[in-house]
């Protein structure tokens, strides 16, 4: 009698816990875990439509999220899938899930070890960089001198910038840029005259009409 009461109480608590989880909403990991329970408990093969019926009723997984959760398990190699005809079938066995989890655990442990090694290397580099930077009177004096010299440096840079236009190298660069620009203008002038000549021969337009139609100034000509 006592055993029956204990079993009934346990079942009631489990149902209560399930209902509370359903009300507050399941996390993705909880949904994944419960969906895996379906495969392990039934040891059966399902289609997506089957899982969309079973998962909400037996495990409290919302119908809208069944496909997403199932695909995440497939992506992580926890669930196998095979296309037969026009339908996809899904199944999973505890042994494969155990290997997949073990492999994932090993990957995470490797990543953690790499992270620890990198952290250790960075800490060593930081400690090494601190050498010679200890606070002392000489260092403080040098920092004050450096701070005092910065305004002078900025002033000298500003004066240097004013005289930069007289720098022979800068003047030469400007001269080359002007030549390139003038050559480009000449090419476009050639193009305009060529188009005007073609339009005059093809359609019999006068230069004055073409100039007016396309907004070409009367004194349009090559640059000297």
C-alpha positions in Angstrom: 0.0 0.0 0.0 2.8 2.4 1.0 4.6 1.6 -2.3 1.5 2.4 -4.3 1.1 5.7 -2.5 4.8 6.5 -3.1 4.5 5.7 -6.8 1.4 7.8 -7.2 3.1 10.7 -5.4 6.2 10.5 -7.6 4.1 10.4 -10.8 2.1 13.3 -9.6 5.3 15.3 -8.8 6.7 14.4 -12.2 3.5 15.5 -14.0 3.5 18.8 -11.9 7.1 19.4 -12.9 6.4 18.8 -16.5 3.4 21.2 -16.5 5.5 23.9 -14.8 8.2 23.5 -17.4 5.6 23.7 -20.1 4.2 26.9 -18.7 7.5 28.7 -18.4 8.8 27.5 -21.8 11.6 25.1 -22.6 15.1 26.1 -23.5 16.6 24.8 -26.7 18.7 22.3 -24.8 15.7 21.0 -22.9 13.8 20.5 -26.2 16.8 18.7 -27.7 17.1 16.4 -24.7 13.4 15.6 -24.6 13.4 14.9 -28.4 16.3 12.5 -27.9 14.3 10.7 -25.2 11.6 10.0 -27.8 14.1 8.2 -30.1 15.8 6.3 -27.2 12.5 5.2 -25.6 10.8 4.1 -28.8 13.9 2.9 -30.8 11.8 3.7 -33.9 12.1 5.6 -37.1 10.0 8.8 -37.7 9.1 11.2 -40.3 8.9 14.9 -39.5 5.1 14.8 -39.4 5.2 12.0 -36.9 7.5 13.9 -34.6 5.3 17.0 -34.9 2.5 15.0 -33.5 4.4 13.0 -30.8 6.8 15.7 -29.4 4.1 18.2 -28.3 1.9 15.6 -26.6 4.5 13.5 -24.9 7.4 16.0 -24.3 5.7 19.4 -24.3 7.8 20.7 -27.2 5.8 23.3 -29.2 4.8 22.2 -32.7 6.4 25.3 -34.3 9.8 24.4 -32.9 9.9 20.7 -33.7 11.4 21.0 -37.1 14.1 23.4 -35.8 15.0 21.2 -32.9 15.2 18.1 -35.0 17.4 19.8 -37.6 19.8 21.0 -34.9 20.2 17.4 -33.7 20.8 16.3 -37.3 23.4 19.1 -37.7 25.2 17.9 -34.5 25.2 14.2 -35.7 22.9 13.2 -32.8 20.2 12.1 -35.1 20.6 10.2 -38.4 18.4 11.0 -41.5 17.8 9.4 -44.8 15.7 10.4 -47.8 13.5 7.6 -49.1 11.5 8.6 -52.2 9.9 12.0 -51.3 10.1 11.6 -47.5 12.9 12.1 -44.9 13.2 9.6 -42.1 14.9 10.2 -38.8 16.3 7.8 -36.1 18.9 7.8 -33.3 20.4 5.1 -31.1 21.9 5.7 -27.7 25.4 4.3 -28.7 25.8 6.9 -31.5 24.5 9.7 -29.3 27.1 8.8 -26.6 29.9 8.8 -29.2 28.7 12.2 -30.5 28.6 13.7 -27.1 32.0 12.3 -26.2 33.5 13.7 -29.4 31.9 17.1 -28.7 33.3 17.0 -25.2 36.7 16.3 -26.5 36.5 19.2 -28.9 35.4 21.5 -26.1 38.2 20.3 -23.9 40.7 21.0 -26.7 39.3 24.5 -27.2 39.5 25.1 -23.5 43.1 23.9 -23.4 44.0 26.2 -26.3 42.3 29.1 -24.6 44.2 28.4 -21.4 47.5 28.3 -23.3 46.7 31.5 -25.0 45.7 33.2 -21.7 49.0 32.0 -20.2 51.1 33.3 -23.1 49.3 36.7 -23.0 49.8 36.9 -19.2 53.6 36.2 -19.7 53.8 38.9 -22.4 52.0 41.4 -20.2 54.3 40.6 -17.3 57.3 41.0 -19.6 56.0 44.3 -20.9 55.8 45.7 -17.3 59.5 45.2 -16.8 61.2 48.6 -16.8 57.9 50.4 -16.3 57.9 50.3 -12.6 56.9 53.6 -10.9 60.0 55.5 -9.8 61.2 59.1 -9.5 63.3 59.0 -12.7 60.4 57.6 -14.8 58.0 60.2 -13.3 60.4 63.0 -14.3 60.7 61.7 -17.8 56.9 61.4 -18.2 56.6 65.1 -17.0 59.3 66.2 -19.6 57.5 64.2 -22.3 54.2 65.9 -21.5 55.8 69.3 -21.5 57.4 68.7 -24.9 54.2 67.5 -26.7 52.8 71.1 -27.2 56.1 72.2 -28.7 56.1 69.2 -31.0 52.5 70.0 -32.2 53.5 73.6 -32.8 56.5 72.5 -34.9 54.4 70.1 -36.9 51.9 72.9 -37.6 54.7 75.2 -38.8 56.2 72.5 -40.9 52.8 71.9 -42.6 52.6 75.5 -43.6 55.9 75.3 -45.4 55.2 71.9 -46.9 53.9 73.5 -50.1 57.5 74.8 -50.7 58.9 71.3 -50.5 60.4 70.5 -53.9 59.0 66.9 -53.8 55.5 68.2 -53.1 55.8 70.8 -55.9 56.9 68.1 -58.3 54.0 65.9 -57.3 51.6 68.8 -57.9 53.2 69.5 -61.3 52.8 65.8 -62.4 49.1 65.9 -61.2 48.5 69.0 -63.3 50.0 67.3 -66.4 47.8 64.3 -65.9 44.7 66.4 -65.4 45.5 68.5 -68.5 45.9 65.3 -70.6 42.5 64.1 -69.4 40.9 67.4 -70.3 42.4 67.2 -73.8 41.1 63.7 -74.3 37.5 64.8 -73.4 37.9 67.8 -75.6 38.8 65.5 -78.5 35.8 63.4 -77.7 33.4 66.4 -77.8 34.8 67.6 -81.1 34.6 64.1 -82.6 31.0 63.7 -81.5 30.1 67.2 -82.9 31.7 66.3 -86.2 29.9 63.0 -86.4 26.5 64.6 -85.6 27.1 67.3 -88.2 27.9 64.7 -90.9 25.2 62.3 -89.9 22.3 64.6 -89.2 23.4 67.9 -90.8 23.3 69.8 -87.5 25.2 73.1 -87.3 27.8 73.6 -84.6 25.8 76.4 -83.0 22.7 74.2 -82.7 24.7 71.4 -81.2 26.4 73.7 -78.7 23.0 75.1 -77.7 21.4 71.7 -77.4 24.1 70.2 -75.2 25.1 73.3 -73.3 28.6 73.6 -74.8 30.1 77.1 -74.3 30.8 79.2 -77.5 34.5 79.5 -76.4 34.9 75.8 -75.8 38.4 74.8 -76.9 41.6 73.1 -75.9 43.5 74.3 -72.8 46.8 76.1 -73.3 
